[in-house]
Amino acid sequence: MGLVERNNLISNVSPPFDHLLATQFVDEFLSMERRFIQRDWEPAELDAGQFAEITFRILYHLDSGNLNYNKEVKDCKRYFINNDVPHALNRKDVSHLSSVLGAIYEFRSDRGAVHISPTYSPNHMDSKYLIESIRWCMNEMLRIFWNGDREEVAKTIRELLQFDVPCIGAYGDILIVQRTDLKSDEEILILLHYAGENGFSRKELGLHALSSPSSITTNLQKLCSPTKRQIIKLKNGNYRLTDLGSRRIRMELADKLLLSI
């Protein structure tokens, strides 16, 4: 449950990815996404470099047939441009990925001491650049290598472009929004953001939202109303965010996705 399920993501790329590399690949991506939404800019370069190393090793393994957990980035890049050896992967796909991964890996910022504005620092801008580059690489790897249904990979890619939701805790089958400063409609929107394209039923929202049943019903009606149109009721009875609802999440509620209050 949630935007992206870790184990499902790993199982749909392994094989063809080696299982250990697939696990590292997914975990590094999810870790960097989580740190980005939590505004933890400083580790971006280190995390991004690790993601690039892992992805280079995956591509090298799939292109050469040789599994090497310690293969250096420079050696992978040298192999990809070597025309004297057989290559299993599409050369254009590898070339594009190698270029972006190389930029991620080699990226170094020496602007940390420069103050830009009260809201944007060099570290913030560098982190933004790196996370968008990593998202592109992740989506491209899924596009090329996903084992499952093509609509499922398209759905996963769409959901990878959304925010993580650190404020939601999953305890077994129980979800809880771990903030105490949310209005009822905000809690519903954040839960539906977490639910992704499948949405939640009225029963599920009643289980997860710590608001009174009457408040949940009233706010669902309000958010579905012609004046709001921030959620929509699907044919199966589930509720999900509309583009207007997603826009409100990004524009008004991004800070409230964080765990800290």
ABEGO torsion letter per residue (X at the ends): XEABBAAAAAAAAOOABBAAAAAAAAAAAAAAAAAAAAGBAAAAAAAAAAAAAAAAAAAAAAAAGBBBAABBAAAAAAAAABAABBBABBAAAAAAAAAAAAAAAABBBAAAABBABAABBAAAAAAAAAAAAAAAAAAAAAAAABABBAAAAAAAAAAAABBBBAABBBBEABBBBABAABBAAAAAAAAAAAAEAAEBBAAAAAAABBBBAAAAAAAAAAAABAAAGABBBBAAGBBBBBAAAAAAAAAAAAAAABABX
